[in-house]
Amino acid sequence: MNLGLNGKVALVLASSRGLGQAMAVSLAREGVKVAVTGRNPAGLQKS
């Protein structure tokens, strides 16, 4: 799905698991440069 976000930048909070992680991954697949934060470093590596 093309949302027209290619080249944009996003900050996703609480992205080490759950909805935040899913959002970070989805945005990255759309070509967005994503900065992630969270309490679980291992989970952030997956994001």
Kinemage of the C-alpha trace (Angstrom):
@kinemage 1
@onewidth
@group {chain A} dominant
@subgroup {mainchain}
@vectorlist {calphas} color= white
{ca met a 1} P 0.000 0.000 0.000
{ca asn a 2} L 1.475 3.358 -1.011
{ca leu a 3} L 0.646 6.067 1.511
{ca gly a 4} L 2.943 8.676 -0.052
{ca leu a 5} L 5.270 8.671 2.961
{ca asn a 6} L 8.490 7.724 1.169
{ca gly a 7} L 11.370 9.877 2.416
{ca lys a 8} L 9.508 11.200 5.464
{ca val a 9} L 10.815 10.865 9.037
{ca ala a 10} L 8.851 9.435 11.989
{ca leu a 11} L 9.501 9.016 15.705
{ca val a 12} L 7.682 6.002 17.133
{ca leu a 13} L 7.494 5.818 20.923
{ca ala a 14} L 7.112 2.531 22.834
{ca ser a 15} L 8.204 0.598 19.763
{ca ser a 16} L 9.946 -2.359 21.405
{ca arg a 17} L 6.778 -4.491 21.174
{ca gly a 18} L 3.078 -4.508 20.361
{ca leu a 19} L 1.413 -1.742 18.397
{ca gly a 20} L 4.433 0.547 18.505
{ca gln a 21} L 6.653 -2.114 16.973
{ca ala a 22} L 4.070 -2.933 14.308
{ca met a 23} L 3.757 0.753 13.438
{ca ala a 24} L 7.541 1.202 13.187
{ca val a 25} L 7.902 -1.811 10.906
{ca ser a 26} L 4.965 -0.748 8.712
{ca leu a 27} L 6.297 2.779 8.328
{ca ala a 28} L 9.764 1.486 7.454
{ca arg a 29} L 8.239 -0.720 4.748
{ca glu a 30} L 6.627 2.423 3.296
{ca gly a 31} L 10.059 4.035 2.958
{ca val a 32} L 9.878 6.190 6.085
{ca lys a 33} L 13.055 6.810 8.087
{ca val a 34} L 12.000 5.646 11.552
{ca ala a 35} L 13.525 6.534 14.935
{ca val a 36} L 12.391 4.156 17.680
{ca thr a 37} L 12.338 4.332 21.482
{ca gly a 38} L 11.366 1.826 24.131
{ca arg a 39} L 12.331 0.115 27.376
{ca asn a 40} L 13.399 -3.230 25.882
{ca pro a 41} L 16.658 -2.977 23.849
{ca ala a 42} L 16.214 -6.482 22.401
{ca gly a 43} L 12.747 -5.569 21.146
{ca leu a 44} L 14.072 -2.379 19.576
{ca gln a 45} L 16.562 -4.417 17.562
{ca lys a 46} L 13.606 -6.268 16.005
{ca ser a 47} L 11.932 -2.968 15.162
